[in-house]
Amino acid sequence: MGDEKVKNEAMEIMGMFQVLPRLVVFDLDYTLWPFYCECRSKNEQPYMYPQAKGILHAFKDKGVNVAIASRSPTPDIANAFIQKLGMKSMFVAQEIFSSWTHKTEHFQKINRKTAVPYNEMLFFDDENRNIQAVSKMGVTSILVGKGVNLGALRQGLSEFVKNSATVEKNKEQWRKFSKEPGSSKSDKQ
């Protein structure tokens, strides 16, 4: 399936959801491309999973920002590959550095750079430990098996909508609670 066909199908999938994330964050190794950067040379020509590029372009066309969070020990190679693939300008933030924090530090930096709240982000990664850690921050996080594809996109958007509804419901309950007599907020008024 070509990039344009994937992009169109991804746009169709996105059109089925009333709420989209403000920012979608991708891991690199085994998420956007099927290899570890540190096992490659800068001189090689990189390639992506078959549906990854079309999905990235669909998000951009829908006005959804995209970013990278990668724990790569070779950020120079990762950046060279992003450049060779002609994708550098697509990302509003690129946090590519080695870390023991399971990407929480990456997301803190992305949050500071973009001012997008964690609960308005969607994240794709191939490592469960990163998914677990970032989920605890409030980011909807999706574990991918063989890279980002249309199935993962559909799953991610479904989870994001479900999580957004829960956040809105909690906000509404808090508003009601804070207006009730006996709540600390209404006692001060």
Contacts in CASP RR format, 6 or more apart in sequence:
PFRMAT RR
TARGET T0000
AUTHOR 0000-0000-0000
METHOD contacts of the structure
MODEL  1
MGDEKVKNEAMEIMGMFQVLPRLVVFDLDYTLWPFYCECRSKNEQPYMYP
QAKGILHAFKDKGVNVAIASRSPTPDIANAFIQKLGMKSMFVAQEIFSSW
THKTEHFQKINRKTAVPYNEMLFFDDENRNIQAVSKMGVTSILVGKGVNL
GALRQGLSEFVKNSATVEKNKEQWRKFSKEPGSSKSDKQ
1 9 0 8 1.000
1 50 0 8 1.000
1 51 0 8 1.000
2 50 0 8 1.000
2 54 0 8 1.000
3 53 0 8 1.000
3 54 0 8 1.000
3 57 0 8 1.000
4 54 0 8 1.000
6 50 0 8 1.000
6 51 0 8 1.000
6 53 0 8 1.000
6 54 0 8 1.000
6 55 0 8 1.000
6 58 0 8 1.000
6 150 0 8 1.000
7 54 0 8 1.000
7 55 0 8 1.000
7 57 0 8 1.000
7 58 0 8 1.000
7 61 0 8 1.000
8 58 0 8 1.000
9 150 0 8 1.000
10 51 0 8 1.000
10 54 0 8 1.000
10 55 0 8 1.000
10 58 0 8 1.000
10 59 0 8 1.000
10 150 0 8 1.000
10 153 0 8 1.000
11 58 0 8 1.000
11 61 0 8 1.000
11 62 0 8 1.000
13 150 0 8 1.000
13 153 0 8 1.000
13 154 0 8 1.000
13 157 0 8 1.000
14 20 0 8 1.000
14 58 0 8 1.000
14 59 0 8 1.000
14 62 0 8 1.000
14 64 0 8 1.000
14 153 0 8 1.000
14 157 0 8 1.000
16 157 0 8 1.000
17 157 0 8 1.000
17 158 0 8 1.000
17 160 0 8 1.000
17 161 0 8 1.000
18 161 0 8 1.000
19 160 0 8 1.000
19 161 0 8 1.000
19 164 0 8 1.000
20 62 0 8 1.000
20 64 0 8 1.000
20 157 0 8 1.000
20 160 0 8 1.000
21 64 0 8 1.000
21 120 0 8 1.000
21 121 0 8 1.000
21 122 0 8 1.000
21 140 0 8 1.000
21 157 0 8 1.000
21 160 0 8 1.000
22 64 0 8 1.000
22 65 0 8 1.000
22 116 0 8 1.000
22 120 0 8 1.000
22 121 0 8 1.000
23 64 0 8 1.000
23 65 0 8 1.000
23 66 0 8 1.000
23 67 0 8 1.000
23 92 0 8 1.000
23 110 0 8 1.000
23 114 0 8 1.000
23 116 0 8 1.000
23 120 0 8 1.000
23 121 0 8 1.000
23 122 0 8 1.000
24 59 0 8 1.000
24 64 0 8 1.000
24 65 0 8 1.000
24 66 0 8 1.000
24 67 0 8 1.000
24 121 0 8 1.000
24 122 0 8 1.000
24 123 0 8 1.000
24 124 0 8 1.000
25 66 0 8 1.000
25 67 0 8 1.000
25 68 0 8 1.000
25 69 0 8 1.000
25 107 0 8 1.000
25 110 0 8 1.000
25 121 0 8 1.000
25 122 0 8 1.000
25 123 0 8 1.000
25 124 0 8 1.000
25 139 0 8 1.000
26 32 0 8 1.000
26 56 0 8 1.000
26 66 0 8 1.000
26 67 0 8 1.000
26 68 0 8 1.000
26 69 0 8 1.000
26 123 0 8 1.000
26 124 0 8 1.000
26 125 0 8 1.000
26 148 0 8 1.000
27 68 0 8 1.000
27 69 0 8 1.000
27 70 0 8 1.000
27 103 0 8 1.000
27 123 0 8 1.000
27 124 0 8 1.000
27 125 0 8 1.000
27 126 0 8 1.000
27 127 0 8 1.000
27 130 0 8 1.000
28 37 0 8 1.000
28 68 0 8 1.000
28 70 0 8 1.000
28 72 0 8 1.000
28 78 0 8 1.000
28 81 0 8 1.000
28 96 0 8 1.000
29 35 0 8 1.000
29 36 0 8 1.000
29 37 0 8 1.000
29 70 0 8 1.000
29 72 0 8 1.000
29 126 0 8 1.000
30 36 0 8 1.000
30 126 0 8 1.000
30 144 0 8 1.000
30 145 0 8 1.000
30 147 0 8 1.000
31 49 0 8 1.000
31 52 0 8 1.000
31 124 0 8 1.000
31 125 0 8 1.000
31 126 0 8 1.000
31 144 0 8 1.000
31 147 0 8 1.000
31 148 0 8 1.000
32 48 0 8 1.000
32 49 0 8 1.000
32 52 0 8 1.000
32 56 0 8 1.000
32 147 0 8 1.000
32 148 0 8 1.000
33 46 0 8 1.000
33 47 0 8 1.000
33 48 0 8 1.000
33 49 0 8 1.000
33 52 0 8 1.000
33 81 0 8 1.000
34 47 0 8 1.000
34 49 0 8 1.000
34 146 0 8 1.000
34 147 0 8 1.000
36 72 0 8 1.000
37 70 0 8 1.000
37 72 0 8 1.000
37 74 0 8 1.000
37 77 0 8 1.000
37 78 0 8 1.000
37 81 0 8 1.000
38 72 0 8 1.000
38 73 0 8 1.000
38 74 0 8 1.000
38 77 0 8 1.000
40 46 0 8 1.000
40 77 0 8 1.000
40 81 0 8 1.000
41 77 0 8 1.000
42 76 0 8 1.000
42 77 0 8 1.000
42 80 0 8 1.000
45 84 0 8 1.000
46 81 0 8 1.000
46 84 0 8 1.000
46 85 0 8 1.000
48 85 0 8 1.000
49 146 0 8 1.000
49 147 0 8 1.000
49 148 0 8 1.000
49 149 0 8 1.000
50 149 0 8 1.000
51 148 0 8 1.000
51 149 0 8 1.000
51 150 0 8 1.000
52 147 0 8 1.000
52 148 0 8 1.000
52 149 0 8 1.000
53 85 0 8 1.000
53 87 0 8 1.000
55 148 0 8 1.000
55 149 0 8 1.000
55 150 0 8 1.000
55 153 0 8 1.000
56 66 0 8 1.000
56 87 0 8 1.000
56 90 0 8 1.000
59 65 0 8 1.000
59 66 0 8 1.000
60 66 0 8 1.000
60 90 0 8 1.000
65 92 0 8 1.000
65 114 0 8 1.000
65 116 0 8 1.000
66 90 0 8 1.000
66 91 0 8 1.000
66 92 0 8 1.000
67 91 0 8 1.000
67 92 0 8 1.000
67 93 0 8 1.000
67 94 0 8 1.000
67 95 0 8 1.000
67 110 0 8 1.000
67 114 0 8 1.000
68 82 0 8 1.000
68 91 0 8 1.000
68 93 0 8 1.000
68 94 0 8 1.000
68 95 0 8 1.000
68 96 0 8 1.000
69 95 0 8 1.000
69 103 0 8 1.000
69 106 0 8 1.000
69 107 0 8 1.000
69 110 0 8 1.000
69 123 0 8 1.000
69 125 0 8 1.000
69 134 0 8 1.000
70 78 0 8 1.000
70 95 0 8 1.000
70 96 0 8 1.000
70 97 0 8 1.000
70 106 0 8 1.000
71 97 0 8 1.000
71 98 0 8 1.000
71 99 0 8 1.000
71 102 0 8 1.000
71 103 0 8 1.000
71 106 0 8 1.000
71 130 0 8 1.000
72 78 0 8 1.000
72 96 0 8 1.000
72 97 0 8 1.000
72 98 0 8 1.000
73 98 0 8 1.000
75 96 0 8 1.000
75 97 0 8 1.000
75 98 0 8 1.000
78 96 0 8 1.000
79 88 0 8 1.000
79 94 0 8 1.000
79 96 0 8 1.000
82 88 0 8 1.000
82 91 0 8 1.000
82 94 0 8 1.000
92 113 0 8 1.000
92 114 0 8 1.000
93 109 0 8 1.000
93 110 0 8 1.000
93 113 0 8 1.000
93 114 0 8 1.000
95 105 0 8 1.000
95 106 0 8 1.000
95 107 0 8 1.000
95 109 0 8 1.000
95 110 0 8 1.000
97 106 0 8 1.000
99 105 0 8 1.000
99 106 0 8 1.000
101 133 0 8 1.000
102 129 0 8 1.000
102 130 0 8 1.000
102 132 0 8 1.000
102 133 0 8 1.000
102 134 0 8 1.000
103 125 0 8 1.000
103 130 0 8 1.000
103 133 0 8 1.000
103 134 0 8 1.000
104 133 0 8 1.000
104 134 0 8 1.000
104 137 0 8 1.000
107 118 0 8 1.000
107 121 0 8 1.000
107 123 0 8 1.000
107 134 0 8 1.000
107 137 0 8 1.000
107 139 0 8 1.000
110 116 0 8 1.000
110 121 0 8 1.000
111 117 0 8 1.000
111 118 0 8 1.000
118 137 0 8 1.000
118 138 0 8 1.000
118 139 0 8 1.000
119 138 0 8 1.000
119 139 0 8 1.000
119 140 0 8 1.000
119 163 0 8 1.000
119 164 0 8 1.000
119 167 0 8 1.000
121 139 0 8 1.000
121 140 0 8 1.000
122 139 0 8 1.000
122 140 0 8 1.000
122 141 0 8 1.000
122 142 0 8 1.000
122 156 0 8 1.000
122 157 0 8 1.000
122 159 0 8 1.000
122 160 0 8 1.000
123 131 0 8 1.000
123 134 0 8 1.000
123 139 0 8 1.000
123 140 0 8 1.000
123 141 0 8 1.000
123 142 0 8 1.000
124 141 0 8 1.000
124 142 0 8 1.000
124 144 0 8 1.000
124 147 0 8 1.000
124 148 0 8 1.000
124 152 0 8 1.000
124 156 0 8 1.000
125 131 0 8 1.000
125 134 0 8 1.000
125 141 0 8 1.000
125 142 0 8 1.000
125 143 0 8 1.000
125 144 0 8 1.000
126 143 0 8 1.000
126 144 0 8 1.000
126 145 0 8 1.000
126 147 0 8 1.000
127 143 0 8 1.000
128 143 0 8 1.000
130 141 0 8 1.000
131 141 0 8 1.000
131 142 0 8 1.000
131 143 0 8 1.000
132 141 0 8 1.000
134 141 0 8 1.000
135 141 0 8 1.000
138 163 0 8 1.000
140 156 0 8 1.000
140 159 0 8 1.000
140 160 0 8 1.000
140 163 0 8 1.000
142 152 0 8 1.000
142 155 0 8 1.000
142 156 0 8 1.000
142 159 0 8 1.000
144 152 0 8 1.000
145 152 0 8 1.000
177 183 0 8 1.000
178 185 0 8 1.000
178 186 0 8 1.000
179 185 0 8 1.000
179 186 0 8 1.000
180 186 0 8 1.000
END
